[in-house]
Every structure is written in C-alpha cells, then in structure tokens.
Amino acid sequence: MACAARIRDDVAPRIAAFTERHGRPPGLGVVLAGQNPASEVYVRNKIKTVAGAGCRAELFRLDQSAPVEEALALVRRLNADEAFDAILVQSPLPEGMGKDAEQRIFDAVDPAKDVDGFHPFNVGLLVQKRPALVACTPLGCIELLEREGIAMKGRHAVVIGRSDIVGKPMAMLLLHRDCTVTICHSRTAGLPEIARSADILVAAIGRPGFVTRDFVKPGATVIDVGINTLTDEADVTRLFAAGSKKRAAFAEKGSVLVGDVHPDVEEIAGAVTPVPGGVGPLTVAMVLRNTVTAAELRATRKAAM
C-alpha cells in the first residue's frame, strides 16, 4: 500500500540518525507463542519490514505448551536487554496459558518498550491526549485518514467494535482530532441507523461482511479493520458475486481473507479500505515507526538522567 510505503520512507532518516548516534540500530524483540497460522504470517511481515528498514528485529518463540510463567520470564529478560528498544507480544496466546495471560503479559512489558501501546500506562497517556506509544492498527488508520486528506474535525465518526486493541484507542484518536465519536458493538440497538449517520465509519467487529449498504451513508469513508478467513463455500457465495476475484481465490486455495465490510458497500461509500492490503500494511508500518519512537524516547530519557 502506498501510504504504508510513505510511512516507511519517512522513518528511514530517523533510523539512520539513531544508528549513527548510538552505534547500533533500534531493536525490536517479537514474542510468538504457539503455532497459530495467522500469527505466523503477521509476525513474518513485521520482522521483515522492521529488519528491512535497517533495524534489529529478532523473533523469540515459545512452545504451544509453554506456561504463562515462561512467557513472563522472557518479557522480563527483554525488558532488561538494552539491545531491544521495543517488545511485541503477538496475540492470541495459546489457550493453555490461561484466560488472563494476555493482560498479565502486556502488563509485564516495560511501558517504554511497549511497541503495541497496550500497557495501562500508555493507554492512560492516550486518554489524556499525551500519547507516547499507541496501538499500531488504530494509529495506522489515523495516518491513512490524515495522509489522504480526509477531514476529521467536526465530522461524525462511528467505531463498530470496543476492543482494547482497536476499538477503544481508535475512538480516542478520533476524539483527539475533534471528531464527534460514537462507539458501537454487536449489541448496540439500532446499529445500522447509527452507523449510517457516520462521515467516517470504522468496522472492527470481527464478523465477515457484517457492515452492509444499510450501515453506510452515501460518500462516507469506510475503514475495514476486519481480517476474517472464510473456509466455507456457502459463506463465500453469500458475500461475493459469481466471477468475482474472491470466489476465484477461494476456488484455488480453499480459503479467502475478507473484511467486516460487505463488498456491496463499495457502490455507496466514498472510499473503502481493501482486505487484504489495506489496514494490514499500515499496522506493520506503525510497528516500525513505534520501534524507532521507542528507541528515541529511551535515548532521550537516558541522556537526561
């Protein structure tokens, strides 16, 4: 995606300057537990992008059966390692680690190295409109809106989804840019009507094709954050017309990636981000930028001590 490429280009001089000044590149440590196929792809793309930009990017694997204590010990080791300025713990974690494993591990990451912006300290700074490190997916969405010249000030933005990873930080970022923000979810009464009032509609609910034409105001900007894998032919047939590229891809591979937005929305919206190739590359680009930001902030704090 062109926007993601521009973000990477913008960061390049900062990486070069940091490396020259400190005798090492910014460093990212990625923790991957288990063997989730989607996570494998995401992590590979993140490491490829960060390393390709001239940073250090190292993968630390944990077995599917690893206890949460092992993951916590690894995070503490990365916290103490000065070669790593940023830490990313790929979710989801294996179920065997426990229901509260993600929160425990995110809380254990040094806030100064929290490349995903999930630590309560960084979430608090975001709420107070003085963010340092912000969740990469919503931050990438904001970058897209700004770089494409989509007006936000005074506009109505509707976010469908209330997750800590996307929905809530997305709403905060839009609010800080003077949008009037409504957060909705699957149990919101009159959801299509509320969504249809939006100038900017963000779909992050994790349901393939959930947002249909009835949800969209003519000319609205629609950001599709959903990434869903369809393996049932009936679902593909329901969403995509005969002769479509998605049907052809399904026939070839037996699965296809789709977003939360129904393909018919393209006929009414002013702009819709594609899936794949839309928000995904922006998220990866923001992992790179946050890695560099974390390195710079840590170096500044050390110099001030």
C-alpha positions in Angstrom: 0.0 0.0 0.0 1.3 3.4 -1.0 0.6 5.0 2.4 2.5 2.4 4.3 5.4 2.8 1.9 5.4 6.6 2.6 5.5 5.9 6.3 8.5 3.6 5.9 10.3 6.3 3.8 9.6 8.9 6.4 11.1 6.8 9.2 14.3 5.9 7.2 16.3 9.1 8.2 15.4 8.7 11.8 16.8 5.1 11.8 20.0 6.3 10.1 20.4 9.1 12.6 19.8 6.9 15.6 22.2 4.2 14.4 24.9 6.8 13.7 24.5 8.4 17.1 24.3 5.3 19.3 26.4 2.8 17.3 23.5 0.4 17.0 20.1 0.3 15.2 16.8 0.5 17.0 15.9 -3.0 18.2 12.6 -4.9 18.2 12.0 -8.2 20.1 9.0 -10.2 19.0 7.5 -12.9 21.2 5.5 -15.6 19.4 3.9 -18.4 21.4 2.3 -21.4 19.8 1.7 -22.1 16.1 -1.2 -20.0 15.0 -1.0 -19.8 11.2 -2.3 -16.2 11.0 0.1 -15.1 13.7 3.0 -16.7 11.8 2.1 -14.6 8.8 1.7 -11.4 10.8 5.0 -11.9 12.7 6.9 -12.7 9.5 5.7 -9.5 7.9 6.5 -7.4 10.9 10.0 -8.8 11.3 10.7 -8.5 7.5 9.5 -4.8 7.5 11.4 -3.8 10.6 14.6 -5.6 9.6 14.4 -4.4 6.0 14.3 -0.8 7.2 17.7 -1.2 9.0 16.5 -2.1 12.5 17.3 -5.1 14.5 14.3 -7.5 14.6 14.6 -10.8 16.5 11.9 -13.5 17.0 11.6 -15.4 20.3 9.5 -18.5 20.1 7.6 -20.3 22.8 6.1 -23.8 22.5 2.3 -24.2 22.3 2.5 -25.9 25.8 4.7 -23.2 27.4 3.2 -21.9 30.7 2.5 -18.2 31.1 5.4 -18.0 33.6 7.8 -18.8 30.8 6.4 -16.0 28.7 6.6 -13.6 31.6 10.2 -14.6 32.2 11.0 -13.9 28.5 9.4 -10.5 28.7 11.3 -9.6 31.8 14.6 -10.6 30.0 13.8 -8.4 27.0 12.9 -5.6 29.4 16.4 -5.7 30.8 18.2 -6.2 27.4 19.5 -2.8 26.2 19.7 -4.1 22.6 15.9 -4.1 22.4 14.0 -0.8 22.5 10.7 -2.3 21.7 8.8 -5.5 22.6 5.9 -7.0 20.7 3.9 -10.0 22.1 1.9 -11.5 19.3 -1.7 -12.3 20.2 -3.6 -14.5 20.5 -1.7 -16.6 23.0 -2.3 -20.3 23.4 -5.4 -21.1 25.5 -3.3 -23.2 27.9 -1.6 -20.1 29.2 -4.9 -19.1 30.9 -7.7 -16.6 30.2 -5.8 -13.7 31.8 -2.5 -14.5 30.1 -2.6 -11.6 27.6 -3.3 -9.0 30.2 -0.7 -10.3 32.5 2.0 -10.3 29.8 1.0 -6.9 28.4 1.2 -5.5 31.9 4.7 -7.0 32.3 6.1 -5.2 29.3 8.2 -2.2 30.1 5.9 0.8 29.1 8.9 2.4 27.4 9.3 -0.7 25.2 5.6 -1.3 24.7 5.5 -1.0 20.9 1.8 -2.0 20.7 0.7 0.6 23.2 -1.3 -1.9 25.3 0.3 -1.3 28.7 -2.1 0.6 31.1 0.4 3.4 31.4 0.4 4.1 27.7 -3.3 3.7 27.5 -3.7 6.3 30.2 -1.4 8.7 28.3 -3.5 8.2 25.2 -6.7 9.0 27.1 -5.1 12.2 28.4 -4.1 13.3 24.9 -0.4 13.0 25.5 0.4 9.6 23.9 3.9 8.2 23.6 3.3 4.7 22.1 -0.2 4.0 20.6 -1.7 0.8 19.4 -0.5 0.2 15.9 -3.7 -0.6 14.0 -5.7 2.5 15.1 -2.7 4.7 14.7 -2.2 3.4 11.2 -5.9 4.2 10.4 -5.4 7.8 11.6 -2.3 8.1 9.5 -4.3 7.0 6.4 -7.0 9.5 7.1 -4.5 12.3 7.5 -2.3 11.5 4.6 -5.3 11.0 2.3 -6.7 14.4 3.3 -9.9 13.0 4.9 -11.4 15.8 7.1 -11.9 14.7 10.7 -12.5 18.0 12.6 -16.3 18.3 13.3 -17.1 15.1 11.5 -19.1 12.2 13.0 -17.1 9.1 13.4 -18.7 5.7 14.3 -16.4 2.9 15.5 -18.0 -0.6 15.5 -16.0 -2.6 18.0 -14.9 -1.9 21.6 -11.7 -4.0 21.9 -8.8 -2.6 23.8 -6.6 -3.3 20.8 -8.6 -1.4 18.1 -12.0 0.0 19.0 -11.2 2.0 22.2 -7.9 3.5 21.1 -9.4 4.3 17.7 -12.2 6.2 19.3 -9.7 8.2 21.5 -7.5 9.1 18.5 -10.5 10.3 16.5 -11.8 12.3 19.5 -8.4 14.0 19.8 -8.8 15.1 16.2 -12.0 16.8 17.0 -14.4 14.2 15.7 -17.7 13.5 17.4 -17.3 9.8 18.2 -19.8 7.1 18.7 -18.7 3.6 19.8 -21.0 0.8 18.8 -20.8 -3.0 19.1 -22.8 -6.1 18.3 -25.4 -5.4 21.0 -26.0 -1.8 20.1 -29.7 -1.1 19.4 -30.4 0.4 16.0 -26.8 -0.2 14.9 -27.4 0.3 11.1 -29.1 3.6 11.7 -26.3 4.9 14.0 -23.6 3.7 11.5 -25.5 5.4 8.7 -25.0 8.8 10.3 -21.2 8.5 10.2 -18.9 10.5 7.9 -16.1 8.1 8.9 -17.1 4.5 9.7 -14.6 2.1 11.3 -15.5 -1.6 11.2 -13.6 -3.6 13.8 -16.0 -6.2 15.0 -14.6 -9.4 13.5 -17.6 -10.6 11.6 -17.2 -11.2 7.8 -19.4 -8.9 5.7 -21.3 -7.6 8.8 -21.3 -4.0 7.6 -23.7 -3.8 4.6 -25.0 -1.0 2.5 -27.7 -0.2 5.2 -24.9 0.8 7.5 -23.3 3.4 5.2 -24.1 7.0 4.4 -23.5 7.8 0.7 -20.0 9.1 0.3 -18.8 8.1 3.7 -15.2 7.0 4.3 -15.2 3.3 5.5 -12.1 1.8 7.2 -12.3 -2.0 7.3 -10.1 -3.4 10.1 -11.6 -6.9 10.0 -9.5 -9.8 8.8 -11.6 -13.0 8.6 -10.7 -16.3 7.0 -13.6 -17.9 5.1 -13.3 -21.7 4.5 -17.0 -22.4 3.8 -18.1 -22.1 0.2 -21.6 -21.1 1.2 -20.2 -18.1 3.1 -18.1 -17.0 0.1 -21.1 -17.5 -2.3 -23.3 -15.4 0.0 -20.8 -12.5 0.0 -19.4 -12.4 -3.4 -20.9 -12.5 -6.9 -20.2 -15.1 -9.5 -17.0 -14.3 -11.4 -15.5 -12.2 -8.5 -11.8 -12.4 -7.6 -12.7 -13.6 -4.1 -14.6 -16.6 -5.5 -11.7 -17.4 -7.8 -9.2 -17.2 -4.9 -11.4 -19.5 -2.8 -11.7 -22.0 -5.7 -7.9 -22.0 -5.9 -6.9 -22.1 -2.3 -10.0 -23.3 -0.4 -10.0 -20.2 1.8 -10.1 -16.5 1.4 -9.5 -13.4 3.5 -12.4 -11.0 3.9 -13.1 -7.9 6.0 -16.0 -6.9 8.2 -17.4 -4.8 5.3 -19.7 -6.3 2.7 -18.4 -5.9 -0.9 -21.6 -4.1 -1.9 -20.5 -1.1 0.3 -18.1 -0.1 -2.4 -21.1 1.0 -4.5 -22.2 3.6 -2.0 -19.1 4.7 0.1 -16.8 7.4 -0.9 -13.8 5.2 -0.1 -13.3 1.7 1.4 -10.0 0.2 2.5 -9.4 -3.2 0.9 -8.9 -6.5 2.7 -6.2 -7.7 2.5 -3.8 -4.9 1.6 -5.5 -2.0 3.4 -5.1 -1.6 7.2 -2.7 -4.6 7.5 0.3 -3.0 5.8 -0.4 0.2 7.8 -0.3 -1.7 11.1 3.1 -3.2 10.1 4.4 0.2 9.1 3.4 1.6 12.5 5.2 -1.2 14.3 8.3 0.0 12.5 7.6 3.7 13.4 6.8 2.8 17.1 10.0 0.8 17.3 12.0 3.9 16.3 10.0 6.2 18.5 10.6 3.9 21.5 14.3 3.9 20.8 14.4 7.7 20.5 12.4 8.2 23.7 14.5 5.8 25.7 17.7 7.5 24.5 16.4 10.9 25.4 15.5 9.8 28.9 18.9 8.2 29.4 20.6 11.4 28.3 18.5 13.4 30.8 19.5 11.2 33.8 
